[in-house]
Amino acid sequence: MNNRKIMTEILKFIYVMIVCIFLFFVASGISTGRTWPCDVDKHCLPYFCLPYKAICTNRQCICYKVEN
């Protein structure tokens, strides 16, 4: 019975670590200046850059930090 509890705790820990690593890679991909092709600003999807703003520059969407 005790082995089952230990196995459950190990699986929870592994699951949490996978989720944390995934979130780290997603966040680092956005903040490193990931770009995609565009012709005008409206081709740049805003949700790829949250909380930044996507702007079309030199036919590429780039995430810029907008100050309020």
LUMZAMI-817080 format. One line per 4 residues: number of its first residue (from 1); their letters; for each residue x, y, z of N, C-alpha, C. Coordinates in Angstrom, 3 decimals, always signed. Example, Ala and Ser with C-alpha at 12.3 -4.5 7.8 and 13.67 -1.06 7.14 Angstrom:
BEGIN
1 = as = +13.190 -5.690 +7.800 +12.300 -4.500 +7.800 +13.200 -3.300 +7.800  +12.850 -2.250 +7.080 +13.670 -1.060 +7.140 +12.900 +0.030 +7.870 .
//
This chain:
BEGIN
1 = mnnr = +0.814 -1.194 +0.000 +0.000 +0.000 +0.000 +0.860 +1.261 +0.000  +1.925 +1.226 +0.759 +2.815 +2.374 +0.843 +3.546 +2.601 -0.477  +3.873 +1.532 -1.199 +4.548 +1.654 -2.487 +3.679 +2.401 -3.502  +2.397 +2.185 -3.431 +1.472 +2.854 -4.345 +1.468 +4.363 -4.107 .
5 = kimt = +1.525 +4.765 -2.845 +1.554 +6.192 -2.508 +2.855 +6.837 -2.999  +3.955 +6.153 -2.824 +5.243 +6.672 -3.280 +5.251 +6.815 -4.804  +4.722 +5.823 -5.501 +4.652 +5.867 -6.970 +3.795 +7.042 -7.428  +2.689 +7.277 -6.749 +1.818 +8.400 -7.093 +2.547 +9.728 -6.915 .
9 = eilk = +3.275 +9.876 -5.829 +4.018 +11.110 -5.583 +5.113 +11.327 -6.637  +5.779 +10.268 -7.031 +6.818 +10.371 -8.064 +6.206 +10.799 -9.394  +5.074 +10.205 -9.753 +4.420 +10.566 -11.010 +3.933 +12.021 -10.993  +3.417 +12.475 -9.871 +3.004 +13.880 -9.755 +4.199 +14.804 -9.949 .
13 = fiyv = +5.318 +14.468 -9.322 +6.520 +15.283 -9.437 +6.992 +15.350 -10.892  +7.023 +14.223 -11.571 +7.446 +14.195 -12.973 +6.499 +15.018 -13.834  +5.213 +14.897 -13.604 +4.224 +15.672 -14.358 +4.446 +17.172 -14.162  +4.638 +17.604 -12.933 +4.863 +19.028 -12.646 +6.148 +19.504 -13.319 .
17 = mivc = +7.189 +18.705 -13.296 +8.452 +19.099 -13.929 +8.283 +19.243 -15.444  +7.554 +18.349 -16.079 +7.314 +18.433 -17.526 +6.550 +19.705 -17.859  +5.521 +20.017 -17.088 +4.741 +21.233 -17.332 +5.610 +22.475 -17.155  +6.416 +22.527 -16.113 +7.288 +23.682 -15.879 +8.311 +23.860 -16.998 .
21 = iflf = +8.910 +22.782 -17.438 +9.891 +22.857 -18.528 +9.211 +23.323 -19.809  +8.028 +22.799 -20.099 +7.291 +23.220 -21.282 +6.994 +24.715 -21.237  +6.513 +25.216 -20.102 +6.216 +26.645 -19.976 +7.478 +27.500 -20.126  +8.590 +27.020 -19.622 +9.852 +27.750 -19.775 +10.231 +27.872 -21.247 .
25 = fvas = +10.119 +26.793 -22.005 +10.476 +26.839 -23.413 +9.518 +27.719 -24.210  +8.241 +27.703 -23.882 +7.277 +28.554 -24.570 +7.599 +30.017 -24.304  +7.846 +30.373 -23.056 +8.141 +31.755 -22.701 +9.456 +32.220 -23.321  +10.462 +31.386 -23.340 +11.744 +31.802 -23.912 +11.649 +31.948 -25.426 .
29 = gist = +10.802 +31.173 -26.079 +10.620 +31.302 -27.530 +9.988 +32.620 -27.901  +9.093 +33.137 -27.092 +8.434 +34.403 -27.376 +9.379 +35.569 -27.122  +10.120 +35.516 -26.036 +10.950 +36.659 -25.672 +12.249 +36.744 -26.466  +12.607 +35.731 -27.238 +13.862 +35.770 -27.983 +13.706 +36.389 -29.368 .
33 = grtw = +12.543 +36.956 -29.668 +12.368 +37.634 -30.940 +11.968 +36.714 -32.070  +11.163 +35.724 -31.801 +10.671 +34.829 -32.849 +9.906 +35.642 -33.887  +10.122 +35.382 -35.157 +9.484 +36.153 -36.221 +8.716 +35.236 -37.159  +7.785 +35.809 -37.918 +7.051 +35.092 -38.956 +6.735 +36.071 -40.064 .
37 = pcdv = +6.523 +35.604 -41.299 +6.365 +36.493 -42.446 +5.052 +37.279 -42.418  +5.082 +38.490 -43.017 +3.883 +39.331 -43.098 +4.059 +40.341 -44.233  +2.965 +40.998 -44.588 +3.001 +42.102 -45.545 +2.608 +43.423 -44.883  +1.629 +43.359 -43.985 +1.179 +44.547 -43.244 +0.994 +44.158 -41.775 .
41 = dkhc = +0.818 +45.168 -40.904 +0.699 +44.917 -39.463 -0.451 +43.983 -39.110  -1.551 +44.048 -39.846 -2.700 +43.218 -39.477 -2.474 +41.728 -39.745  -1.431 +41.372 -40.482 -1.076 +39.967 -40.674 -0.385 +39.384 -39.438  +0.098 +40.255 -38.571 +0.780 +39.817 -37.352 -0.271 +39.519 -36.287 .
45 = lpyf = -0.330 +38.275 -35.868 -1.318 +37.874 -34.870 -0.885 +38.357 -33.484  -1.710 +39.144 -32.818 -1.298 +39.764 -31.555 -1.078 +38.784 -30.412  -1.754 +37.640 -30.409 -1.626 +36.734 -29.270 -0.311 +35.959 -29.261  +0.487 +36.036 -30.312 +1.801 +35.399 -30.296 +2.803 +36.170 -29.457 .
49 = clpy = +2.533 +37.434 -29.202 +3.509 +38.289 -28.530 +3.082 +38.785 -27.161  +1.989 +38.304 -26.636 +1.506 +38.837 -25.352 +2.590 +38.783 -24.312  +2.830 +39.800 -23.566 +2.167 +41.098 -23.459 +2.756 +42.150 -24.398  +3.507 +41.732 -25.394 +4.107 +42.663 -26.344 +3.175 +42.921 -27.525 .
53 = kaic = +3.587 +43.798 -28.446 +2.793 +44.113 -29.631 +3.549 +43.625 -30.867  +2.834 +42.964 -31.774 +3.434 +42.465 -33.010 +3.344 +43.538 -34.085  +4.483 +43.843 -34.717 +4.557 +44.861 -35.761 +5.275 +44.265 -36.969  +4.771 +44.572 -38.166 +5.385 +44.085 -39.395 +6.529 +45.021 -39.795 .
57 = tnrq = +7.742 +44.488 -39.833 +8.931 +45.254 -40.201 +9.774 +44.405 -41.141  +10.101 +44.956 -42.304 +10.907 +44.231 -43.292 +10.296 +42.866 -43.635  +8.977 +42.851 -43.788 +8.206 +41.660 -44.163 +8.295 +40.540 -43.138  +8.547 +40.916 -41.853 +8.552 +39.952 -40.766 +7.852 +40.552 -39.560 .
61 = cicy = +7.018 +39.744 -38.908 +6.372 +40.189 -37.663 +7.381 +40.058 -36.535  +7.523 +41.132 -35.788 +8.466 +41.155 -34.681 +7.728 +41.638 -33.439  +8.039 +41.054 -32.297 +7.412 +41.457 -31.039 +8.175 +42.627 -30.426  +7.450 +43.707 -30.140 +8.021 +44.895 -29.515 +7.343 +45.153 -28.189 .
65 = kven = +8.127 +45.615 -27.226 +7.563 +45.986 -25.927 +6.968 +47.379 -26.064  +5.700 +47.506 -25.699 +5.014 +48.782 -25.798 +4.880 +49.358 -24.396  +5.345 +50.581 -24.216 +5.243 +51.231 -22.921 +3.986 +52.060 -22.866  +3.266 +51.947 -21.754 +2.009 +52.690 -21.598 +2.245 +54.100 -21.139 .
//
